[in-house]
Amino acid sequence: MHRYPIATAALLAEASYTAKKHASVKSKIKDSLDEDDVQAYFLTNGVLLIPGSNSVADYIRYNLRMIGLGKTRYRMSDEIYQPGASGTIWHQGFLAHAKVIYDWMERKNYKANYIIGHSLGAASTQILTKSWGVAGIGFASPRPRKTRGRVKNDGFCLCINRDDDMVCDLPGTFHHMGRVHRCKAKRSVFGPDHAMKHYVKVVEEQQEAGLMTKKWP
């Protein structure tokens, strides 16, 4: 099982939003996906990097939402799930997002040895670590799984969630995959606390305090 430094994973997740322009990442991109409002990067070291929501279309297609758009109302609901190929019951938006990435990787015959994602990307990270049986880290992870109890390949993903980030507790009756590490930041963020820069900081704080291991798994 491939191990990866958590602090480095956090920096990669932050850089994923500008990966093609980011000085330390762009030269490591073997291939990239931009299809159906899904973005992902397959790096030369075998890491699959999945950014989160970066457009209104992402929220409409994939995320939890409580907005009105024209005559269509998108609302937060626990009744939005469907079975995946594994038989596990998933949030249908998160499953649809993960499937675009899964199909791309399969078409290209790429084999990820590690997966890193943030937000919507963390939801897909949880699904794909189970699908491929590889380790991964999801930052600011929502809950993608409806099924209760343990399932096969449940333990490959580490979900790193701030305790002041409400997205990590949604949808309310769903569940995370793998292990959840809830981080209490030294200082709560005023305003949005979901951004990766806040997760980079809290990982640093947790590791300095000896509350978080250096690598996963």
N, C-alpha and C positions, 0 to 999 in steps of 0.2 A: 504494500500500500504506500503510495507516494505521500510524503510529508511536506508541508509548506509552512514557512514563517508567517504567522498571523499578521504581524505589523506590515510585512511586505505585501500581503494580500490586500490589506486595507488601502495601502497606497495605490495598488493596481486598480482596485475598485473605484477609487476617487478619479484616477486618470482615465478610466474607461469612457467617460463622457466626452473627452477630447483626444481619444486614443490615436487617431491618425495624425494629429498635430503635436502630440505630447512627446517631448524630447527623449524621454526614457522608455517609451512604449512603441512608438511608430516603427522603429527598426526591427522590433521583435514580432511584428504581425505577419503571420504566414498567410492568413486569409481572413476576410471579413464578410459578415452577413448584414444586409440591409434589405429586408423583405417583409411586406405586410406590417410595417411599423415595428419590426423586431430587429434589434441590432445585437451582434455578438462578434467576438474576435477570437480566432484560434491562433495562439502564439507559437513561436518556433520551439518552445520548451514543452509543448503539449498541454499548456493551460488554456482552458476555455474561459473567456472573460465576458460577462454579461452585464451591461449597464441596465439601469432601471428606466423608468418612464421619462421620456424627453420630448413628448409631444402630446397635444390634446387627443390625437388619434389613439395613442397608447391607452389613455384613461377610458376612452369610449369602448375600445375593443377588449381590453384585458383587465383593468383594475377594478377594485371596489370603488363605487362612485355614488354620489348623491347630488346630481346636478340635473338641470333641465336643458335640453338642447332641441330647439324647435318644439315639436309636439311630442317628442320622446323624452320620457323621464327615466334616468338611470338612478337606481336607488340601492342603498346598502342592503344586502339580503343574504340570508344563509341558505336560501333555496336555489342556489346556482351551482350545481355540481353535476358531474358525470363520471362514469368509470373510465379509467385509462386502460391501456393494453395489459397492465399488470393485474387488473381487477381492483386496484385501489381506487377509492372514490376521491376525485379531486375537484377543487374549484374550477369551473369550466373555463373562465378567462385565463387563469394561470396555466391550465393544461394546454389551452390553445397556443399560448405564447411559447411554452416549452416544446410543443410539437413542431413548431416552425424551425426551432434550433435543432431538434433531434433529427428531423428529416434532412436538413442541410448537411449535418455532420455525416449522416448515413450515405447521402448521395456522393459526398466527397471522399468517403471511406477514411475519414479522420477518426482517430481514437484519442479522446481526451484522457489525460492521466490526473487531471485536477480541474475543479470548476470553482470559479469565484464570481459572485454576483451581489448586486445591491438592489434593495427594494423589489420591484417587479422582477429584476434579475435574480434576486435571492429566492423568490418563489419558484422560478424555473430551476435554480440551482438545487433546491430540495428535491424536485421531481426527477431531475436528470441524474443526480447522484444515485438515486434508487434504480433508475432505468439501466444505468451502465455499471453500477457497482463500484464507483470510484469516489474518492473523498472530495469534499468541497466545503467552502465557507460562504454563508449568506449573511450579509450585513443588512440590518434594518428589515428583518424577514417577516413578512405577513404569514398567515397560516393557510397552507394550501390543501390540507388533507382532511377529508370528512370522516374517514374511517377511524374508529376508536381502536385502542390497543396497538400492540406491536405488529409490524408487517415486515416482510423480507427486505433486507438492505435498508432497514430503518436507521441504522447508526452511522452512516457514512458522512452525514452533513453536520456541521457546527453552525448554529444560528447565533449570531452575536447581535443582541438587541439592547438598546438603551431603555431604561425603565421609564423615561419621560417621552418615549416615542409611541404614540397611540396606534400607529399603523401596525406595530408588531403584535397587537392583540386582536387583530381583525382577520377574517370574520369571527365573531364571538364563539360560535360552536364548532369551529374547525380546529385543527391541531397542526403543530409543527412536525417536521421530520427530524430525526436525529436528536442531538443534544442542543439545548438552549442555554446560552450563557447570558444572563441579564446583568447589564452593567449599570451601576449607579454612578453617574458622573459627579465630579467634585462640585461642579456648578451647573445648574440646569440652564438650558438655553432659552433665552427670551425669543419667542417666535418659533419658526420651523426648526425642529431638532432632528429632522429625518435625513438631512444632507450628509454625504459621505465625510465631509471635513469634520463634522462632529463625532463621527465614528472613528476616524483616524486618531483624534484626540483622546477619546475614552479608552481605546485600545492601549495607547501609550500609558495612560494613568493606571489602568488595571494591571498591566505588566510590571510597571514600576512598583506597585503595591504588592506584587506577588499573588495577585488574585486571578491571573490568567496565564496559562502556559504559553510558551514562545511559539510552538508549532502545533499544527493539527494534521492528522491525528497524532 
